[in-house]
């Protein structure tokens, strides 16, 4: 997947991501999200308690980017996670394989646990569901050699996936009984290499760094889960990923 490098398209894409991030972080509440959005679109600054309130939602990832003069890779990694999430969310849905759960990115890139989880309600399978745990990486080099980032994604899944799945808590989720039973056993399914389980690696990179091959060595780095469809990969290319991430940051921070 390649995002256009035209300035208008980049600005529109950056705004969509910033808007989605703030909607997710604030829960879309009128006082936080609504005031942030209105002030951002009007190019004005929030003051007083409204500024304090909104700043608390915007701080993770983006405040540090504002404080540091040198390049800060946090926004690029976070934007890479959001690119994966939005592209996955907006894919055409197969009626026989509908999305039951799609976890949005964590507020901070360094939070523990896996980067992305998607659960499908899937007809004709033993459990009636399937899931895929994703690792999401970035590559900000100019050479078309993102193999190291992709390798880290697969090896992280190989060594940490069962821990990430064990960290998930669904006690506060309003889930159907069959969904609750399925997600309660994700770690078991992973360890047993059931066909309902799978992994994926997504890498966001500069458009100049798109490789001719990306996931052809996945099976050598991730040696379990050999069933059909167990592994999936995604490459998202955008002109100047770090610059684009700072563009997103500017939208998030405009009202502050």
Backbone torsions as a table, in degrees:
resi	resn	phi	psi	omega
1	UNK	NA	124.7	180.0
2	UNK	-120.9	128.4	176.5
3	UNK	-90.0	137.9	-177.7
4	UNK	-58.0	145.9	-179.2
5	UNK	-93.2	1.9	178.6
6	UNK	-62.6	141.2	-175.1
7	UNK	-59.1	-39.4	-180.0
8	UNK	-68.1	-39.9	178.3
9	UNK	-67.0	-39.9	178.6
10	UNK	-64.1	-42.8	179.6
11	UNK	-63.8	-42.3	179.7
12	UNK	-65.1	-43.5	179.9
13	UNK	-65.0	-41.2	179.4
14	UNK	-63.6	-41.3	178.9
15	UNK	-65.4	-42.1	179.0
16	UNK	-58.5	-45.3	-178.3
17	UNK	-67.1	-44.8	178.7
18	UNK	-60.3	-44.1	-179.4
19	UNK	-64.1	-42.3	178.8
20	UNK	-65.0	-40.7	179.2
21	UNK	-60.7	-48.2	-176.6
22	UNK	-71.0	-33.6	175.0
23	UNK	-62.0	-46.3	-178.9
24	UNK	-64.8	-44.4	-176.1
25	UNK	-67.5	-34.9	-176.0
26	UNK	-95.2	-8.1	-174.4
27	UNK	71.0	15.5	178.9
28	UNK	70.6	18.8	-176.8
29	UNK	-68.9	141.2	-175.2
30	UNK	-57.6	-40.3	-174.5
31	UNK	-74.3	-34.2	-178.6
32	UNK	-92.3	-65.7	179.8
33	UNK	-63.7	-45.8	-176.0
34	UNK	-60.7	-46.2	-179.8
35	UNK	-69.9	-37.6	176.1
36	UNK	-60.1	-48.4	-176.0
37	UNK	-64.1	-44.8	-180.0
38	UNK	-61.8	-45.8	-179.5
39	UNK	-66.3	-38.8	-180.0
40	UNK	-63.9	-47.2	-178.9
41	UNK	-66.4	-29.5	179.0
42	UNK	-88.9	-7.2	-179.4
43	UNK	68.7	30.8	-179.6
44	UNK	-111.1	168.3	-179.0
45	UNK	-106.0	138.7	173.1
46	UNK	-77.0	150.1	-179.9
47	UNK	-131.5	167.8	173.4
48	UNK	59.0	-140.4	-176.0
49	UNK	-67.4	-30.3	176.6
50	UNK	-64.2	-40.3	176.4
51	UNK	-62.7	-46.0	179.8
52	UNK	-60.8	-43.7	-178.6
53	UNK	-62.8	-52.2	-175.1
54	UNK	-68.9	-36.5	-178.9
55	UNK	-60.0	-34.6	178.4
56	UNK	-61.6	-32.8	178.3
57	UNK	-80.6	-30.2	-175.8
58	UNK	-85.1	-20.0	-172.1
59	UNK	-59.8	-47.8	-176.0
60	UNK	-54.5	128.4	-178.7
61	UNK	76.3	-50.7	-166.4
62	UNK	-85.8	-27.0	178.0
63	UNK	-66.2	-43.7	179.9
64	UNK	-62.0	-33.8	177.8
65	UNK	-65.4	-30.4	179.1
66	UNK	-76.0	-33.0	-175.3
67	UNK	-77.1	-32.4	-173.0
68	UNK	-92.2	136.6	178.7
69	UNK	-83.7	-30.3	-179.2
70	UNK	-79.0	171.0	177.7
71	UNK	-60.7	135.0	177.4
72	UNK	-122.2	120.9	-172.8
73	UNK	-81.6	-8.2	-178.4
74	UNK	-55.9	-51.8	-180.0
75	UNK	-59.5	-37.5	179.9
76	UNK	-63.4	-43.1	178.2
77	UNK	-64.9	-42.2	-179.4
78	UNK	-66.1	-43.6	178.3
79	UNK	-64.3	-36.6	175.9
80	UNK	-59.7	-39.5	177.9
81	UNK	-66.4	-39.4	179.5
82	UNK	-71.1	-33.2	174.9
83	UNK	-61.5	-44.8	177.0
84	UNK	-59.6	-47.9	-175.7
85	UNK	-61.5	-47.9	-176.4
86	UNK	-69.4	-39.4	177.2
87	UNK	-64.9	-40.6	178.6
88	UNK	-67.0	-42.9	-178.8
89	UNK	-63.0	-36.3	-172.5
90	UNK	-98.1	8.0	174.8
91	UNK	-65.3	151.9	175.1
92	UNK	-58.6	132.5	-175.3
93	UNK	-95.0	131.2	176.2
94	UNK	-81.2	122.1	-179.0
95	UNK	-57.0	-26.5	179.9
96	UNK	-87.3	-3.1	-177.4
97	UNK	-147.8	76.6	-174.7
98	UNK	-90.5	151.1	-179.8
99	UNK	-77.4	118.8	177.2
100	UNK	-91.1	-42.6	179.4
101	UNK	-141.6	132.9	171.6
102	UNK	-135.1	111.2	-175.8
103	UNK	-79.4	126.4	175.6
104	UNK	-70.7	162.0	179.3
105	UNK	-59.9	150.0	176.3
106	UNK	-66.4	153.7	-178.5
107	UNK	-60.5	-30.8	-179.4
108	UNK	-126.3	140.6	-174.4
109	UNK	-67.7	-21.6	-177.6
110	UNK	-94.9	4.2	176.0
111	UNK	-62.2	147.3	-178.8
112	UNK	-70.2	160.6	176.8
113	UNK	102.5	178.7	179.9
114	UNK	-70.8	164.0	-176.9
115	UNK	-86.1	-34.0	-176.7
116	UNK	-154.8	142.0	178.3
117	UNK	-136.6	132.7	174.3
118	UNK	-129.8	132.3	178.3
119	UNK	-116.7	128.3	178.3
120	UNK	-107.3	140.5	164.9
121	UNK	-88.1	116.1	-166.7
122	UNK	-127.1	119.4	179.4
123	UNK	-68.3	149.5	171.9
124	UNK	74.4	16.8	177.7
125	UNK	-113.4	162.2	-174.9
126	UNK	-60.2	-41.6	-177.5
127	UNK	-95.8	-12.6	-176.7
128	UNK	81.3	0.9	178.8
129	UNK	-144.8	166.1	167.3
130	UNK	-147.7	164.4	177.5
131	UNK	-145.4	160.0	174.1
132	UNK	-138.3	129.6	175.8
133	UNK	-97.6	128.9	-175.1
134	UNK	-112.0	141.9	165.3
135	UNK	-108.3	135.1	-173.6
136	UNK	-122.6	121.9	-175.2
137	UNK	-121.4	166.7	174.2
138	UNK	-126.7	154.2	174.3
139	UNK	-138.4	113.8	-174.6
140	UNK	-105.7	10.0	176.1
141	UNK	-74.5	165.5	-179.9
142	UNK	-94.4	-24.3	177.6
143	UNK	-74.1	150.0	-178.1
144	UNK	-84.5	62.1	-177.9
145	UNK	-134.1	64.0	179.7
146	UNK	-83.1	11.5	-175.1
147	UNK	-55.4	-36.6	-179.8
148	UNK	-63.6	-41.2	178.5
149	UNK	-66.9	-41.5	179.4
150	UNK	-66.1	-42.1	177.8
151	UNK	-57.4	-43.9	179.4
152	UNK	-61.5	-37.7	178.7
153	UNK	-62.1	-47.3	-179.0
154	UNK	-67.9	-41.9	-179.4
155	UNK	-68.8	-32.5	176.2
156	UNK	-65.3	-41.3	175.3
157	UNK	-62.2	-41.6	-177.9
158	UNK	-62.3	-37.3	-171.9
159	UNK	-102.3	-22.2	-171.4
160	UNK	-120.7	-8.5	-171.7
161	UNK	-58.2	-44.8	-178.0
162	UNK	-63.1	-32.5	176.5
163	UNK	-69.1	-44.6	178.9
164	UNK	-60.0	-43.8	-179.5
165	UNK	-67.1	-35.1	177.6
166	UNK	-68.1	-21.9	-180.0
167	UNK	-80.1	-15.2	-176.5
168	UNK	-69.3	137.9	175.9
169	UNK	-125.7	126.0	-178.7
170	UNK	-115.5	15.1	-177.1
171	UNK	-64.3	-25.5	-177.5
172	UNK	-98.8	7.8	-177.5
173	UNK	-95.4	140.1	174.4
174	UNK	-88.6	95.6	-174.9
175	UNK	-118.9	149.7	170.9
176	UNK	-62.8	154.2	-176.0
177	UNK	-56.6	-43.5	-178.0
178	UNK	-69.3	-34.3	176.8
179	UNK	-66.6	-43.0	179.8
180	UNK	-61.1	-40.4	178.6
181	UNK	-64.9	-41.3	-179.1
182	UNK	-65.4	-51.4	-175.4
183	UNK	-69.8	-23.1	176.0
184	UNK	-67.8	-18.0	-177.2
185	UNK	-112.9	19.0	-177.7
186	UNK	-58.2	-46.4	-179.0
187	UNK	-62.4	-39.5	177.9
188	UNK	-63.3	-44.4	179.8
189	UNK	-61.4	-39.5	-179.2
190	UNK	-65.4	-48.4	-178.7
191	UNK	-62.6	-36.3	179.8
192	UNK	-83.5	-1.0	178.7
193	UNK	54.9	41.1	179.7
194	UNK	-67.6	155.8	-179.6
195	UNK	-67.9	-14.9	176.5
196	UNK	-75.7	-12.0	-175.8
197	UNK	-107.9	153.4	178.3
198	UNK	-168.1	169.7	-178.4
199	UNK	-131.8	158.5	177.8
200	UNK	-145.8	153.1	175.1
201	UNK	-128.2	128.8	175.2
202	UNK	-116.6	139.1	177.4
203	UNK	-130.4	127.7	173.4
204	UNK	-98.2	134.7	-175.4
205	UNK	-150.8	172.5	176.5
206	UNK	-71.2	147.3	-178.5
207	UNK	-60.5	-26.7	179.6
208	UNK	-76.3	-8.2	-173.4
209	UNK	-111.0	14.0	-179.5
210	UNK	-66.6	121.5	-177.2
211	UNK	-84.0	158.5	174.7
212	UNK	-67.9	-34.2	176.0
213	UNK	-131.2	145.0	-178.2
214	UNK	-127.5	-43.1	-170.5
215	UNK	-119.7	18.5	-175.7
216	UNK	-70.6	-17.5	179.2
217	UNK	-105.2	10.9	-176.3
218	UNK	-55.4	-41.1	-175.4
219	UNK	-67.6	-19.1	178.8
220	UNK	-85.4	-21.0	179.6
221	UNK	-97.7	-25.0	-178.3
222	UNK	-126.0	98.7	-165.5
223	UNK	-99.4	-0.9	175.4
224	UNK	-99.1	-176.7	174.6
225	UNK	52.6	69.6	-175.2
226	UNK	-93.2	-0.7	-177.4
227	UNK	-70.0	159.8	-178.4
228	UNK	-59.9	133.4	177.9
229	UNK	80.7	6.9	-176.1
230	UNK	-69.9	-31.5	-175.0
231	UNK	-116.6	143.8	179.3
232	UNK	-143.7	148.5	179.5
233	UNK	-135.1	152.5	178.4
234	UNK	-142.2	131.4	172.8
235	UNK	-114.9	124.4	177.1
236	UNK	-115.5	115.7	-176.4
237	UNK	-108.9	136.4	177.8
238	UNK	-146.2	141.9	-179.0
239	UNK	-64.0	118.6	179.0
240	UNK	58.1	76.9	-177.3
241	UNK	-58.7	-45.6	-179.6
242	UNK	-64.5	-40.5	177.9
243	UNK	-64.4	-39.8	178.0
244	UNK	-64.3	-41.5	179.0
245	UNK	-62.7	-37.8	176.8
246	UNK	-67.5	-31.5	175.3
247	UNK	-62.3	-44.4	176.1
248	UNK	-60.7	-44.3	180.0
249	UNK	-59.3	-39.6	179.4
250	UNK	-61.1	-41.4	177.1
251	UNK	-64.6	-44.5	179.9
252	UNK	-60.5	-37.1	-170.7
253	UNK	-97.1	-3.7	-175.1
254	UNK	-54.5	-39.9	-174.5
255	UNK	-84.6	1.6	-172.1
256	UNK	-112.7	NA	NA
